[in-house]
């Protein structure tokens, strides 16, 4: 749709932003930009300041929270196994939800220590389109059960050696969720194979979270030294040549997850109609946390965008001459958060038409947010490069 000649470019841009017409967003955005000063990309000094702010105020506190909540979860699952009851099971489930929410709050950081040994996938192997997790869990439990019944057999232990050889699908939150929320044997008796494995997974999550948080100390040093003669441990390859190169990783962490939220976490389980919705395809349907996961994702991305001081991505965007995009992104984050906050937890696997429509409205705002963020990266002179989701 082309703009009419009866409105000036500025008036047209403002009108369309007010109306929220997604299909004409690009035209409106261009029109308003015509009245703004030419953009000027941030300096390396500004990127350095922003990187430090993001690490100190966003990354480290969130990994610390994940480590703390995961350690608490490990203790709660241990208590469940020591004294199985409906009460200890409820406590463990609550602890799981808290730890998982902490992971959702830092899930968007897909670089640095979390990628070592594919720990990002070990913490959460999802979507599991081929149901590999269920098969691997069954195999692990069968091995433990058979070993315990055979006096001549060496007992199957869910220890570090087990996890070194195990599939990533049995190491993280989805596997533990399956055991805590669908397994009926956890409170039957102490020392069951199911509870032993649940505790082992909780311990593995806790150890992994603690290691990632600790290892960010070195990652922080490398990012802070970007632009200097900083090297990796082999003293041959610079970790980050410039502050803007390091900042690009944070910008990817801001932009790329929006597409996953819209496509994988919402549109996929919503289906083509309410009758065709498949909420079992949502991220954490067993624990009824799928919507809360997305809430945590959006809160984290919003904070990464405008929640740091003295600089934020938003303030850099304004300083670069694109105050329209800066404010539109802020507005979209707030709208999406408000929409998600108004939704109840989905406890029925069949989505009502009303809830589906509410979620579809959220996906429309996510699309506007994604497109505007991508355009903002051009203003900031950030080249995001290859998105791993492009090959999906």
Secondary structure as UniProt FT lines:
FT   TURN            5..6
FT   HELIX           9..19
FT   HELIX           22..24
FT   HELIX           25..33
FT   TURN            34..35
FT   HELIX           44..54
FT   HELIX           55..59
FT   HELIX           60..82
FT   HELIX           86..104
FT   TURN            105..108
FT   HELIX           112..118
FT   HELIX           119..123
FT   TURN            129..130
FT   HELIX           132..149
FT   TURN            151..152
FT   HELIX           160..165
FT   HELIX           168..170
FT   HELIX           173..182
FT   TURN            186..188
FT   TURN            190..191
FT   HELIX           193..224
FT   TURN            225..227
FT   TURN            233..234
FT   HELIX           243..260
FT   HELIX           261..267
FT   HELIX           268..270
FT   TURN            275..276
FT   HELIX           279..281
FT   TURN            283..288
FT   HELIX           290..306
FT   HELIX           313..319
FT   TURN            320..321
FT   HELIX           323..341
FT   HELIX           353..379
FT   TURN            380..381
FT   HELIX           388..391
//
